[in-house]
């Protein structure tokens, strides 16, 4: 187990082994999440988090609605194609 110290400025050094294993480079923005008994650090995503309600309907589709069978068939076809093209 690695340990580190909190500086007087509230800074913490993340040990190099962890930075390397997670590919965290200088300047990476981290999100700090309070877990009750500790903190979780996660890389900040490229976009703000949204809910389905915020984005539903943003891409208009004017064609005939696809049935679940149509969707399943298209997914199987794509999976077979990807399997054949895997090189």
Gaussian input, Z-matrix of N, CA and C with variables (Angstrom, degrees):
# hf/3-21g

backbone

0 1
 N
 C     1     B1
 C     2     B2     1     A1
 N     3     B3     2     A2     1     D1
 C     4     B4     3     A3     2     D2
 C     5     B5     4     A4     3     D3
 N     6     B6     5     A5     4     D4
 C     7     B7     6     A6     5     D5
 C     8     B8     7     A7     6     D6
 N     9     B9     8     A8     7     D7
 C    10    B10     9     A9     8     D8
 C    11    B11    10    A10     9     D9
 N    12    B12    11    A11    10    D10
 C    13    B13    12    A12    11    D11
 C    14    B14    13    A13    12    D12
 N    15    B15    14    A14    13    D13
 C    16    B16    15    A15    14    D14
 C    17    B17    16    A16    15    D15
 N    18    B18    17    A17    16    D16
 C    19    B19    18    A18    17    D17
 C    20    B20    19    A19    18    D18
 N    21    B21    20    A20    19    D19
 C    22    B22    21    A21    20    D20
 C    23    B23    22    A22    21    D21
 N    24    B24    23    A23    22    D22
 C    25    B25    24    A24    23    D23
 C    26    B26    25    A25    24    D24
 N    27    B27    26    A26    25    D25
 C    28    B28    27    A27    26    D26
 C    29    B29    28    A28    27    D27
 N    30    B30    29    A29    28    D28
 C    31    B31    30    A30    29    D29
 C    32    B32    31    A31    30    D30
 N    33    B33    32    A32    31    D31
 C    34    B34    33    A33    32    D32
 C    35    B35    34    A34    33    D33
 N    36    B36    35    A35    34    D34
 C    37    B37    36    A36    35    D35
 C    38    B38    37    A37    36    D36
 N    39    B39    38    A38    37    D37
 C    40    B40    39    A39    38    D38
 C    41    B41    40    A40    39    D39
 N    42    B42    41    A41    40    D40
 C    43    B43    42    A42    41    D41
 C    44    B44    43    A43    42    D42
 N    45    B45    44    A44    43    D43
 C    46    B46    45    A45    44    D44
 C    47    B47    46    A46    45    D45
 N    48    B48    47    A47    46    D46
 C    49    B49    48    A48    47    D47
 C    50    B50    49    A49    48    D48
 N    51    B51    50    A50    49    D49
 C    52    B52    51    A51    50    D50
 C    53    B53    52    A52    51    D51
 N    54    B54    53    A53    52    D52
 C    55    B55    54    A54    53    D53
 C    56    B56    55    A55    54    D54
 N    57    B57    56    A56    55    D55
 C    58    B58    57    A57    56    D56
 C    59    B59    58    A58    57    D57
 N    60    B60    59    A59    58    D58
 C    61    B61    60    A60    59    D59
 C    62    B62    61    A61    60    D60
 N    63    B63    62    A62    61    D61
 C    64    B64    63    A63    62    D62
 C    65    B65    64    A64    63    D63
 N    66    B66    65    A65    64    D64
 C    67    B67    66    A66    65    D65
 C    68    B68    67    A67    66    D66
 N    69    B69    68    A68    67    D67
 C    70    B70    69    A69    68    D68
 C    71    B71    70    A70    69    D69
 N    72    B72    71    A71    70    D70
 C    73    B73    72    A72    71    D71
 C    74    B74    73    A73    72    D72
 N    75    B75    74    A74    73    D73
 C    76    B76    75    A75    74    D74
 C    77    B77    76    A76    75    D75
 N    78    B78    77    A77    76    D76
 C    79    B79    78    A78    77    D77
 C    80    B80    79    A79    78    D78
 N    81    B81    80    A80    79    D79
 C    82    B82    81    A81    80    D80
 C    83    B83    82    A82    81    D81
 N    84    B84    83    A83    82    D82
 C    85    B85    84    A84    83    D83
 C    86    B86    85    A85    84    D84
 N    87    B87    86    A86    85    D85
 C    88    B88    87    A87    86    D86
 C    89    B89    88    A88    87    D87
 N    90    B90    89    A89    88    D88
 C    91    B91    90    A90    89    D89
 C    92    B92    91    A91    90    D90
 N    93    B93    92    A92    91    D91
 C    94    B94    93    A93    92    D92
 C    95    B95    94    A94    93    D93
 N    96    B96    95    A95    94    D94
 C    97    B97    96    A96    95    D95
 C    98    B98    97    A97    96    D96
 N    99    B99    98    A98    97    D97
 C   100   B100    99    A99    98    D98
 C   101   B101   100   A100    99    D99
 N   102   B102   101   A101   100   D100
 C   103   B103   102   A102   101   D101
 C   104   B104   103   A103   102   D102
 N   105   B105   104   A104   103   D103
 C   106   B106   105   A105   104   D104
 C   107   B107   106   A106   105   D105
 N   108   B108   107   A107   106   D106
 C   109   B109   108   A108   107   D107
 C   110   B110   109   A109   108   D108
 N   111   B111   110   A110   109   D109
 C   112   B112   111   A111   110   D110
 C   113   B113   112   A112   111   D111
 N   114   B114   113   A113   112   D112
 C   115   B115   114   A114   113   D113
 C   116   B116   115   A115   114   D114
 N   117   B117   116   A116   115   D115
 C   118   B118   117   A117   116   D116
 C   119   B119   118   A118   117   D117
 N   120   B120   119   A119   118   D118
 C   121   B121   120   A120   119   D119
 C   122   B122   121   A121   120   D120
 N   123   B123   122   A122   121   D121
 C   124   B124   123   A123   122   D122
 C   125   B125   124   A124   123   D123
 N   126   B126   125   A125   124   D124
 C   127   B127   126   A126   125   D125
 C   128   B128   127   A127   126   D126
 N   129   B129   128   A128   127   D127
 C   130   B130   129   A129   128   D128
 C   131   B131   130   A130   129   D129
 N   132   B132   131   A131   130   D130
 C   133   B133   132   A132   131   D131
 C   134   B134   133   A133   132   D132
 N   135   B135   134   A134   133   D133
 C   136   B136   135   A135   134   D134
 C   137   B137   136   A136   135   D135
 N   138   B138   137   A137   136   D136
 C   139   B139   138   A138   137   D137
 C   140   B140   139   A139   138   D138
 N   141   B141   140   A140   139   D139
 C   142   B142   141   A141   140   D140
 C   143   B143   142   A142   141   D141
 N   144   B144   143   A143   142   D142
 C   145   B145   144   A144   143   D143
 C   146   B146   145   A145   144   D144
 N   147   B147   146   A146   145   D145
 C   148   B148   147   A147   146   D146
 C   149   B149   148   A148   147   D147
 N   150   B150   149   A149   148   D148
 C   151   B151   150   A150   149   D149
 C   152   B152   151   A151   150   D150
 N   153   B153   152   A152   151   D151
 C   154   B154   153   A153   152   D152
 C   155   B155   154   A154   153   D153
 N   156   B156   155   A155   154   D154
 C   157   B157   156   A156   155   D155
 C   158   B158   157   A157   156   D156
 N   159   B159   158   A158   157   D157
 C   160   B160   159   A159   158   D158
 C   161   B161   160   A160   159   D159
 N   162   B162   161   A161   160   D160
 C   163   B163   162   A162   161   D161
 C   164   B164   163   A163   162   D162
 N   165   B165   164   A164   163   D163
 C   166   B166   165   A165   164   D164
 C   167   B167   166   A166   165   D165
 N   168   B168   167   A167   166   D166
 C   169   B169   168   A168   167   D167
 C   170   B170   169   A169   168   D168
 N   171   B171   170   A170   169   D169
 C   172   B172   171   A171   170   D170
 C   173   B173   172   A172   171   D171
 N   174   B174   173   A173   172   D172
 C   175   B175   174   A174   173   D173
 C   176   B176   175   A175   174   D174
 N   177   B177   176   A176   175   D175
 C   178   B178   177   A177   176   D176
 C   179   B179   178   A178   177   D177
 N   180   B180   179   A179   178   D178
 C   181   B181   180   A180   179   D179
 C   182   B182   181   A181   180   D180
 N   183   B183   182   A182   181   D181
 C   184   B184   183   A183   182   D182
 C   185   B185   184   A184   183   D183
 N   186   B186   185   A185   184   D184
 C   187   B187   186   A186   185   D185
 C   188   B188   187   A187   186   D186
 N   189   B189   188   A188   187   D187
 C   190   B190   189   A189   188   D188
 C   191   B191   190   A190   189   D189
 N   192   B192   191   A191   190   D190
 C   193   B193   192   A192   191   D191
 C   194   B194   193   A193   192   D192
 N   195   B195   194   A194   193   D193
 C   196   B196   195   A195   194   D194
 C   197   B197   196   A196   195   D195
 N   198   B198   197   A197   196   D196
 C   199   B199   198   A198   197   D197
 C   200   B200   199   A199   198   D198
 N   201   B201   200   A200   199   D199
 C   202   B202   201   A201   200   D200
 C   203   B203   202   A202   201   D201
 N   204   B204   203   A203   202   D202
 C   205   B205   204   A204   203   D203
 C   206   B206   205   A205   204   D204
 N   207   B207   206   A206   205   D205
 C   208   B208   207   A207   206   D206
 C   209   B209   208   A208   207   D207
 N   210   B210   209   A209   208   D208
 C   211   B211   210   A210   209   D209
 C   212   B212   211   A211   210   D210
 N   213   B213   212   A212   211   D211
 C   214   B214   213   A213   212   D212
 C   215   B215   214   A214   213   D213
 N   216   B216   215   A215   214   D214
 C   217   B217   216   A216   215   D215
 C   218   B218   217   A217   216   D216
 N   219   B219   218   A218   217   D217
 C   220   B220   219   A219   218   D218
 C   221   B221   220   A220   219   D219
 N   222   B222   221   A221   220   D220
 C   223   B223   222   A222   221   D221
 C   224   B224   223   A223   222   D222
 N   225   B225   224   A224   223   D223
 C   226   B226   225   A225   224   D224
 C   227   B227   226   A226   225   D225
 N   228   B228   227   A227   226   D226
 C   229   B229   228   A228   227   D227
 C   230   B230   229   A229   228   D228
 N   231   B231   230   A230   229   D229
 C   232   B232   231   A231   230   D230
 C   233   B233   232   A232   231   D231
 N   234   B234   233   A233   232   D232
 C   235   B235   234   A234   233   D233
 C   236   B236   235   A235   234   D234
 N   237   B237   236   A236   235   D235
 C   238   B238   237   A237   236   D236
 C   239   B239   238   A238   237   D237
 N   240   B240   239   A239   238   D238
 C   241   B241   240   A240   239   D239
 C   242   B242   241   A241   240   D240
 N   243   B243   242   A242   241   D241
 C   244   B244   243   A243   242   D242
 C   245   B245   244   A244   243   D243
 N   246   B246   245   A245   244   D244
 C   247   B247   246   A246   245   D245
 C   248   B248   247   A247   246   D246
 N   249   B249   248   A248   247   D247
 C   250   B250   249   A249   248   D248
 C   251   B251   250   A250   249   D249
 N   252   B252   251   A251   250   D250
 C   253   B253   252   A252   251   D251
 C   254   B254   253   A253   252   D252
 N   255   B255   254   A254   253   D253
 C   256   B256   255   A255   254   D254
 C   257   B257   256   A256   255   D255
 N   258   B258   257   A257   256   D256
 C   259   B259   258   A258   257   D257
 C   260   B260   259   A259   258   D258

   B1=1.4437
   B2=1.5265
   B3=1.3348
   B4=1.4615
   B5=1.5254
   B6=1.3132
   B7=1.4677
   B8=1.5191
   B9=1.3144
   B10=1.4590
   B11=1.5149
   B12=1.3112
   B13=1.4756
   B14=1.5095
   B15=1.3068
   B16=1.4554
   B17=1.5278
   B18=1.3358
   B19=1.4665
   B20=1.5316
   B21=1.3277
   B22=1.4681
   B23=1.5209
   B24=1.3437
   B25=1.4557
   B26=1.5373
   B27=1.3348
   B28=1.4569
   B29=1.5182
   B30=1.3180
   B31=1.4559
   B32=1.5234
   B33=1.3374
   B34=1.4578
   B35=1.5225
   B36=1.3053
   B37=1.4641
   B38=1.5225
   B39=1.3314
   B40=1.4624
   B41=1.5248
   B42=1.3338
   B43=1.4640
   B44=1.5284
   B45=1.3401
   B46=1.4555
   B47=1.5277
   B48=1.3061
   B49=1.4687
   B50=1.5297
   B51=1.3206
   B52=1.4662
   B53=1.5280
   B54=1.3388
   B55=1.4666
   B56=1.5209
   B57=1.3121
   B58=1.4650
   B59=1.5258
   B60=1.3264
   B61=1.4677
   B62=1.5222
   B63=1.3427
   B64=1.4680
   B65=1.5283
   B66=1.3420
   B67=1.4750
   B68=1.5289
   B69=1.3240
   B70=1.4571
   B71=1.5252
   B72=1.3301
   B73=1.4532
   B74=1.5275
   B75=1.3112
   B76=1.4568
   B77=1.5302
   B78=1.3180
   B79=1.4610
   B80=1.5173
   B81=1.3447
   B82=1.4626
   B83=1.5252
   B84=1.3336
   B85=1.4639
   B86=1.5231
   B87=1.3293
   B88=1.4516
   B89=1.5244
   B90=1.3123
   B91=1.4556
   B92=1.5206
   B93=1.3184
   B94=1.4592
   B95=1.5213
   B96=1.3292
   B97=1.4568
   B98=1.5229
   B99=1.3329
   B100=1.4601
   B101=1.5212
   B102=1.3262
   B103=1.4623
   B104=1.5350
   B105=1.3126
   B106=1.4641
   B107=1.5119
   B108=1.3365
   B109=1.4660
   B110=1.5211
   B111=1.3310
   B112=1.4472
   B113=1.5188
   B114=1.3146
   B115=1.4591
   B116=1.5171
   B117=1.3225
   B118=1.4536
   B119=1.5185
   B120=1.3252
   B121=1.4671
   B122=1.5171
   B123=1.3384
   B124=1.4623
   B125=1.5118
   B126=1.3456
   B127=1.4647
   B128=1.5241
   B129=1.3242
   B130=1.4574
   B131=1.5239
   B132=1.3163
   B133=1.4533
   B134=1.5143
   B135=1.3345
   B136=1.4641
   B137=1.5302
   B138=1.3267
   B139=1.4622
   B140=1.5206
   B141=1.3283
   B142=1.4574
   B143=1.5107
   B144=1.3369
   B145=1.4530
   B146=1.5212
   B147=1.3220
   B148=1.4645
   B149=1.5193
   B150=1.3096
   B151=1.4613
   B152=1.5206
   B153=1.3176
   B154=1.4515
   B155=1.5281
   B156=1.3229
   B157=1.4703
   B158=1.5300
   B159=1.3357
   B160=1.4538
   B161=1.5301
   B162=1.3210
   B163=1.4650
   B164=1.5236
   B165=1.3211
   B166=1.4641
   B167=1.5201
   B168=1.2963
   B169=1.4508
   B170=1.5119
   B171=1.3323
   B172=1.4596
   B173=1.5286
   B174=1.3079
   B175=1.4606
   B176=1.5224
   B177=1.2939
   B178=1.4646
   B179=1.5213
   B180=1.3107
   B181=1.4582
   B182=1.5163
   B183=1.3140
   B184=1.4632
   B185=1.5238
   B186=1.3390
   B187=1.4597
   B188=1.5235
   B189=1.3358
   B190=1.4558
   B191=1.5284
   B192=1.3128
   B193=1.4612
   B194=1.5277
   B195=1.3274
   B196=1.4613
   B197=1.5275
   B198=1.3322
   B199=1.4692
   B200=1.5310
   B201=1.3113
   B202=1.4568
   B203=1.5299
   B204=1.3500
   B205=1.4676
   B206=1.5338
   B207=1.3438
   B208=1.4688
   B209=1.5285
   B210=1.3064
   B211=1.4630
   B212=1.5291
   B213=1.3421
   B214=1.4633
   B215=1.5206
   B216=1.3291
   B217=1.4579
   B218=1.5332
   B219=1.3153
   B220=1.4644
   B221=1.5341
   B222=1.3321
   B223=1.4619
   B224=1.5304
   B225=1.3310
   B226=1.4626
   B227=1.5329
   B228=1.3231
   B229=1.4660
   B230=1.5317
   B231=1.3123
   B232=1.4635
   B233=1.5264
   B234=1.3320
   B235=1.4672
   B236=1.5257
   B237=1.3394
   B238=1.4687
   B239=1.5280
   B240=1.3158
   B241=1.4514
   B242=1.5249
   B243=1.3200
   B244=1.4602
   B245=1.5344
   B246=1.3187
   B247=1.4593
   B248=1.5314
   B249=1.3408
   B250=1.4673
   B251=1.5355
   B252=1.3305
   B253=1.4664
   B254=1.5224
   B255=1.3300
   B256=1.4646
   B257=1.5131
   B258=1.3193
   B259=1.4558
   B260=1.4433
   A1=107.89
   A2=115.46
   A3=121.87
   A4=108.97
   A5=116.62
   A6=121.23
   A7=108.73
   A8=115.37
   A9=122.40
   A10=107.51
   A11=117.31
   A12=121.08
   A13=110.22
   A14=115.75
   A15=123.73
   A16=107.76
   A17=116.68
   A18=120.20
   A19=110.28
   A20=115.49
   A21=120.30
   A22=111.54
   A23=117.63
   A24=122.25
   A25=111.40
   A26=117.14
   A27=120.72
   A28=113.29
   A29=118.24
   A30=121.88
   A31=110.72
   A32=114.58
   A33=121.96
   A34=107.89
   A35=116.93
   A36=120.55
   A37=107.90
   A38=115.47
   A39=120.74
   A40=106.58
   A41=117.35
   A42=119.74
   A43=112.42
   A44=115.36
   A45=122.18
   A46=112.26
   A47=119.41
   A48=121.87
   A49=110.81
   A50=117.08
   A51=120.74
   A52=110.89
   A53=116.65
   A54=119.89
   A55=110.71
   A56=116.80
   A57=121.29
   A58=110.62
   A59=117.90
   A60=120.46
   A61=112.60
   A62=117.33
   A63=121.05
   A64=112.45
   A65=116.37
   A66=121.73
   A67=111.96
   A68=116.73
   A69=122.10
   A70=108.35
   A71=115.83
   A72=121.12
   A73=111.13
   A74=115.75
   A75=122.59
   A76=110.33
   A77=116.07
   A78=120.97
   A79=114.55
   A80=117.38
   A81=120.19
   A82=109.71
   A83=116.66
   A84=120.26
   A85=108.68
   A86=115.73
   A87=121.83
   A88=110.12
   A89=115.57
   A90=122.37
   A91=106.45
   A92=117.77
   A93=122.71
   A94=107.85
   A95=116.52
   A96=122.19
   A97=108.47
   A98=116.66
   A99=122.50
   A100=108.65
   A101=117.05
   A102=122.13
   A103=111.84
   A104=117.19
   A105=120.48
   A106=111.48
   A107=117.01
   A108=120.25
   A109=112.21
   A110=116.97
   A111=121.07
   A112=110.48
   A113=115.21
   A114=120.96
   A115=109.30
   A116=115.89
   A117=122.65
   A118=107.60
   A119=116.61
   A120=121.94
   A121=108.09
   A122=115.55
   A123=120.97
   A124=108.63
   A125=117.08
   A126=118.54
   A127=110.09
   A128=114.94
   A129=119.95
   A130=108.21
   A131=116.51
   A132=120.91
   A133=111.36
   A134=116.71
   A135=119.59
   A136=113.53
   A137=117.02
   A138=120.81
   A139=109.66
   A140=116.31
   A141=119.98
   A142=109.27
   A143=116.59
   A144=119.91
   A145=109.51
   A146=115.71
   A147=121.34
   A148=108.56
   A149=114.72
   A150=120.14
   A151=108.16
   A152=116.34
   A153=120.71
   A154=110.48
   A155=117.18
   A156=120.72
   A157=111.58
   A158=117.05
   A159=120.21
   A160=112.88
   A161=117.27
   A162=119.67
   A163=114.06
   A164=118.04
   A165=120.46
   A166=109.51
   A167=115.06
   A168=119.72
   A169=114.16
   A170=117.74
   A171=118.77
   A172=112.01
   A173=117.42
   A174=121.40
   A175=107.65
   A176=115.92
   A177=120.82
   A178=110.32
   A179=116.97
   A180=123.68
   A181=106.52
   A182=116.11
   A183=119.55
   A184=113.21
   A185=117.01
   A186=119.99
   A187=112.13
   A188=113.84
   A189=120.49
   A190=109.17
   A191=117.34
   A192=121.66
   A193=110.08
   A194=116.17
   A195=121.90
   A196=109.56
   A197=115.34
   A198=119.89
   A199=108.66
   A200=116.59
   A201=120.52
   A202=110.41
   A203=117.14
   A204=120.49
   A205=110.73
   A206=117.14
   A207=120.73
   A208=110.67
   A209=116.04
   A210=121.19
   A211=110.40
   A212=116.43
   A213=120.61
   A214=111.29
   A215=116.75
   A216=121.98
   A217=111.08
   A218=117.04
   A219=121.42
   A220=110.69
   A221=117.40
   A222=120.80
   A223=110.88
   A224=116.89
   A225=120.44
   A226=110.53
   A227=116.03
   A228=120.86
   A229=110.02
   A230=117.50
   A231=121.65
   A232=110.79
   A233=117.07
   A234=120.64
   A235=110.39
   A236=117.56
   A237=120.68
   A238=110.50
   A239=116.67
   A240=121.31
   A241=110.79
   A242=117.09
   A243=121.70
   A244=110.34
   A245=117.36
   A246=122.35
   A247=110.11
   A248=115.62
   A249=119.73
   A250=111.41
   A251=117.31
   A252=121.91
   A253=113.38
   A254=118.14
   A255=120.24
   A256=113.75
   A257=118.68
   A258=123.07
   A259=114.01
   D1=132.89
   D2=178.04
   D3=-90.63
   D4=150.30
   D5=173.99
   D6=-127.73
   D7=158.83
   D8=177.20
   D9=-148.07
   D10=171.52
   D11=-178.83
   D12=-121.28
   D13=151.94
   D14=175.07
   D15=-88.18
   D16=125.37
   D17=-179.52
   D18=-78.57
   D19=171.06
   D20=177.99
   D21=-65.43
   D22=-18.53
   D23=178.31
   D24=-94.35
   D25=5.60
   D26=179.29
   D27=81.81
   D28=15.51
   D29=-178.62
   D30=-93.44
   D31=146.58
   D32=177.86
   D33=-127.13
   D34=135.65
   D35=175.72
   D36=-91.38
   D37=125.03
   D38=175.62
   D39=-87.62
   D40=122.07
   D41=-176.96
   D42=-54.00
   D43=144.89
   D44=-175.01
   D45=-55.34
   D46=-40.25
   D47=-178.44
   D48=-57.26
   D49=-39.42
   D50=179.25
   D51=-71.90
   D52=-42.15
   D53=179.02
   D54=-61.42
   D55=-42.36
   D56=179.90
   D57=-66.91
   D58=-46.85
   D59=-176.39
   D60=-65.81
   D61=-24.78
   D62=179.17
   D63=-103.00
   D64=3.16
   D65=-178.83
   D66=56.70
   D67=42.54
   D68=178.24
   D69=-93.63
   D70=115.17
   D71=-179.58
   D72=-103.63
   D73=168.25
   D74=178.08
   D75=-54.31
   D76=134.58
   D77=177.66
   D78=92.41
   D79=-7.66
   D80=179.34
   D81=-62.12
   D82=131.07
   D83=176.64
   D84=-87.26
   D85=133.78
   D86=-179.01
   D87=-115.81
   D88=143.89
   D89=173.76
   D90=-94.85
   D91=133.30
   D92=179.45
   D93=-104.64
   D94=122.61
   D95=-177.36
   D96=-117.97
   D97=126.05
   D98=179.02
   D99=-78.15
   D100=117.77
   D101=-178.65
   D102=-102.22
   D103=11.95
   D104=179.91
   D105=90.60
   D106=-63.83
   D107=-179.13
   D108=-100.15
   D109=6.84
   D110=179.72
   D111=-179.52
   D112=-172.83
   D113=179.92
   D114=-119.09
   D115=146.15
   D116=175.96
   D117=-113.26
   D118=129.85
   D119=176.73
   D120=-105.91
   D121=127.21
   D122=177.74
   D123=-132.50
   D124=144.56
   D125=176.18
   D126=-61.19
   D127=139.26
   D128=177.92
   D129=-72.20
   D130=132.40
   D131=179.30
   D132=-72.45
   D133=165.70
   D134=-178.10
   D135=-73.07
   D136=-14.62
   D137=-178.33
   D138=-128.81
   D139=155.08
   D140=173.87
   D141=-66.56
   D142=145.80
   D143=176.78
   D144=-67.26
   D145=139.54
   D146=177.52
   D147=-131.61
   D148=164.23
   D149=174.53
   D150=-104.54
   D151=163.99
   D152=179.04
   D153=-59.31
   D154=-38.39
   D155=179.75
   D156=-60.43
   D157=-32.55
   D158=-178.63
   D159=-73.88
   D160=-26.02
   D161=-175.06
   D162=-115.56
   D163=-11.77
   D164=-179.42
   D165=-59.52
   D166=132.41
   D167=178.64
   D168=86.98
   D169=-0.46
   D170=-178.85
   D171=-73.98
   D172=-23.24
   D173=175.79
   D174=-109.22
   D175=106.01
   D176=-177.04
   D177=-77.67
   D178=136.33
   D179=176.21
   D180=-123.31
   D181=121.98
   D182=-175.06
   D183=-103.21
   D184=-5.09
   D185=-179.02
   D186=-79.68
   D187=-177.28
   D188=177.76
   D189=-67.16
   D190=139.53
   D191=179.96
   D192=-63.31
   D193=140.27
   D194=178.83
   D195=-84.68
   D196=139.21
   D197=176.47
   D198=-81.60
   D199=165.62
   D200=177.42
   D201=-61.82
   D202=-35.73
   D203=177.34
   D204=-63.63
   D205=-40.78
   D206=177.29
   D207=-60.98
   D208=-43.47
   D209=-178.86
   D210=-65.68
   D211=-46.49
   D212=179.35
   D213=-60.16
   D214=-42.71
   D215=179.90
   D216=-62.84
   D217=-44.07
   D218=179.77
   D219=-64.81
   D220=-38.62
   D221=179.86
   D222=-67.58
   D223=-41.22
   D224=178.30
   D225=-64.11
   D226=-41.56
   D227=179.21
   D228=-62.27
   D229=-43.96
   D230=-179.90
   D231=-66.18
   D232=-39.00
   D233=179.20
   D234=-65.52
   D235=-42.31
   D236=177.95
   D237=-63.00
   D238=-41.72
   D239=179.73
   D240=-63.86
   D241=-44.14
   D242=179.63
   D243=-64.33
   D244=-37.55
   D245=179.69
   D246=-64.46
   D247=-43.42
   D248=-179.73
   D249=-68.58
   D250=-34.26
   D251=-173.99
   D252=-91.33
   D253=8.80
   D254=-172.90
   D255=-69.74
   D256=-10.53
   D257=171.89
   D258=81.18

